[in-house]
Amino acid sequence: MLVFTWPRGVKIMGNIPIDAGNCLVARTASTRETSIDNRFASTPHLFIYEHFVSGRPGSLPIQKIMSAPVVSGNELKGVIQVGRKGVDLESAGADFSEKNLEDLSAFAALFAQYL
């Protein structure tokens, strides 16, 4: 099971099974592979996080996202995701690049050393 830990307000959302279908965080955890989706808003996925924050003032949908597993040795410690929000793709900013994903992966590896 995966549990949201940050931002702190989403801790109450519950758990996500690692085998959850159409769920990027679960897929990242189970495959232990990094990924980029620069068309995330139009990709079929679970809207767990987005549903939780959708009623808040100023909330915007995630348009683009990167995902990387946090692995220490052979043990999965978690998943880090970075998203870009906006009313549409253009307002969410530039697409994530392979270099951005490499940097996120390096950060996840560094972070794993401290868990």
N, C-alpha and C positions, 0 to 999 in steps of 0.2 A: 504494500500500500504506500502511496505517496501522500504527503501532508504538506499543504502550503505553510510556510513559516514566515515569509516576508512578501509584501508588506504586512506588518503585524495584524492589521484589521481583517485579513483574509484567513487567519488561523481557524476561525470558527466554521469555515466552509466544509469541513469534513475531510474524508480521505478519498483518493482516487486509486482504483485498482490498477496495477501495472499492466494488466491485459485489457484495459478499457479501450474500446474501439474508437477510431476517429479522435484520438486524444494525443496531441503532440508531446506533452510531457511524459505520458505513459510510454509512447513509442521510443522516445529518447532514453528513458530508463531501461526498457527491455532490450533495445538493440545496442545501447551504449555508443550510439553514433551521433555526431553533431548534425545540425541541419539549419537551413535558411528557408524561409517562406516569405517572399516579398509580395505575395498576393493572399496573405493569410485570411483576410476578411471574406474572401470569396472561396476559400478552401473549406470543405466540410470538416467541422471539428466540434468538440464539446465546448460549450460556452459557459463553463462553470465559473471561471473567474470573471468573465465579462458580465454574466448574468448577475453576479453578486454586486458588482459596482455600477451597473447600468442605471440604477435609480438615483445615483448621487449627482449633485450639481457639477457640471463640467466634465462628466465622464464621457469618454470617447471610445469607439471600438478599436481593438488592436488591428492595425492594417498590415504590419510587417513584424516578423519575429525571428529570432535566432535561438537555438536551443543546444545545450551542451551537457553531457553527463559529468558528474563529479565522482571520480573513481579513485579509491585509495587501494593499491594492490589489486586484488580481485574483487573488492567490496564496493558496491554502489553506495555512495553516501548521499546522493541527491542529484538534482538537475537545476541548472541555472538557465533562465530564459530572459532575454532582453527584447522588449517590444517597442515598436513605434506606433503611437496612436494618432488618430486624426479622423475627421469626418469622411475623408476619402484618401486614396493612395497619395495624391500630390501633397495634401496638407500634412501627411505623416512624415514627410522628409525624404531624403535619399534612400534608395534601396540599400540593404545590407550587402556587403561585398564578401568575397572569400577571405580577404585579409581581416575583415571584422570578425568572421567566424574563427579564423586561426587565433586571433587575439582572445576571443572568448574561451576557446578551448585551452589556451595557455593559462588564462586566469583560473579556469576550473581545476586544472592540474595543480596549480599553486595553492588554491583554496583547499583542495583535498588533503594537502599535507598538514593542515591545521585542524582537521576534524578527527 
